[in-house]
Every structure is written in structure tokens, then in C-alpha cells.
Amino acid sequence: MAKKGGNLIGGWAFLVGVVIALIVGVGFVNDPTWSVILFVIGLIIGLSNVADEEVSPFLMSAVVLIIATHFGADMFKDMASQGDILSSIVGILNALKTIFVPATVIVAVKNVFGLAKH
């Protein structure tokens, strides 16, 4: 079970990550370092934010989100021109994917190890 402090840290990491993803996705910053920061935030979310009873709903939601962001970004990328609003949407979706992929992998691996113990 996740600790209260873990939920607080994970909750703030999630909020900060989404705000940074919006900023990076819109293109206000173009430094690749921000992608690394988003990845690390995803790791923090995966390590600290999901209690045992939240694993299944988290994984289901995260997998749907990853699939939707991947195909949504791919779809809009074909329609977007440079500087267009669709380019910003593609950037935001890719930035969100950068957060949720590591978080999902961490939670899934923790869950598999938990299942293996039983």
C-alpha cells in the first residue's frame, strides 16, 4: 500500500508533469532536457503514487492514455503544419506519453513482482 507521503509526492509530480508537458508540447521550450525531466517525473509517479488497490485501474487508464496519445499524435502529425495548433496538440500528446510510459512500466513491473511473490 502506498504511503500518504508517497501519494503526496506522486500527486505533485503528476500535476507538475502535466503542466510541464503542456509547456513543452506547445513549444515554449525546445530543450531536450525537458524530455528527460518528464521521463524522470514519470518514474517518480510510478514509484510513489499507486497503492495496491489502485494498480488495475491505473494500468488500464495508463495503457488507454498511452495508446490514445500515440495514435492521436500520429493522426494529427499528418495533418499539422509547422506552427499550426495541431502541431501543439502533437507536442502535448507526445510530452504526456513521455510521462506515462515510464510510470506505467514501473507500476506494471512492481505488480508482476507482487504477483510472483504470491
C-alpha positions in Angstrom: 0.0 0.0 0.0 1.3 3.5 -0.9 2.2 5.8 2.0 0.5 9.1 2.5 3.8 10.9 1.7 4.2 8.8 -1.4 0.7 9.9 -2.6 1.5 13.5 -1.9 4.8 13.3 -3.8 3.3 11.4 -6.6 0.3 13.7 -6.8 2.5 16.8 -7.1 4.8 15.0 -9.6 1.7 14.2 -11.7 0.5 17.8 -11.5 3.9 19.3 -12.3 4.5 16.8 -15.0 1.2 17.7 -16.8 1.9 21.4 -16.6 5.5 20.9 -17.9 4.1 18.6 -20.7 1.7 21.4 -21.7 4.5 24.0 -21.8 6.9 21.6 -23.7 4.2 20.5 -26.0 3.1 23.9 -27.0 6.7 24.7 -27.8 7.6 27.3 -25.2 10.8 25.4 -24.5 12.7 23.3 -27.1 15.5 21.9 -25.0 15.7 18.0 -25.0 16.5 18.2 -21.3 12.8 18.7 -20.7 12.1 15.3 -22.1 14.5 13.8 -19.6 12.7 15.8 -16.9 9.3 14.5 -18.0 10.7 10.9 -18.1 12.0 11.3 -14.5 8.7 12.7 -13.4 7.1 9.6 -14.9 9.4 7.4 -12.9 8.6 9.3 -9.7 4.8 8.9 -10.4 5.2 5.2 -11.0 7.3 4.6 -7.9 5.3 6.7 -5.4 1.8 7.3 -6.5 0.0 4.0 -6.9 -1.4 2.0 -4.0 -2.1 -1.7 -4.3 -5.8 -1.3 -4.8 -5.2 1.3 -7.5 -2.9 -0.8 -9.7 -5.5 -2.3 -12.0 -7.4 1.0 -12.6 -4.1 2.9 -13.0 -2.7 0.4 -15.5 -6.0 0.3 -17.5 -6.2 4.1 -17.7 -2.5 4.5 -18.4 -2.5 1.9 -21.2 -5.5 3.6 -22.8 -3.9 7.0 -22.4 -0.6 5.8 -24.0 -2.5 4.2 -26.9 -4.6 7.3 -27.4 -1.7 9.7 -27.2 0.4 7.6 -29.6 -2.3 7.3 -32.3 -3.7 10.8 -31.7 -0.2 12.3 -32.2 0.3 10.2 -35.2 -3.0 11.2 -36.7 -2.6 14.9 -36.0 1.1 14.9 -37.2 -0.1 14.0 -40.7 -2.5 17.0 -40.7 -0.3 19.5 -38.9 1.8 22.1 -40.5 4.7 23.9 -38.7 3.4 26.4 -36.2 -0.2 25.1 -36.5 -2.4 24.4 -33.5 -2.3 20.8 -34.4 1.5 20.8 -34.1 1.0 22.0 -30.5 -1.5 19.2 -29.9 1.0 16.7 -31.3 3.7 18.1 -29.0 1.4 17.9 -25.9 0.4 14.3 -26.7 4.0 13.3 -27.1 5.0 15.0 -23.9 2.2 13.3 -22.0 3.3 10.0 -23.4 6.8 10.7 -22.1 5.4 10.9 -18.6 3.0 8.0 -18.7 5.2 5.3 -20.4 7.8 5.1 -17.6 5.1 5.4 -14.9 3.1 2.6 -16.5 6.2 0.4 -16.9 7.2 0.9 -13.3 3.7 0.1 -11.9 3.4 -2.9 -14.2 6.8 -4.3 -13.1 6.0 -3.7 -9.5 2.7 -5.5 -10.0 4.3 -8.5 -11.7 6.8 -8.9 -8.9 4.0 -8.6 -6.4 2.1 -11.4 -8.2 5.2 -13.5 -8.3 5.6 -13.4 -4.5 2.1 -14.9 -4.0 
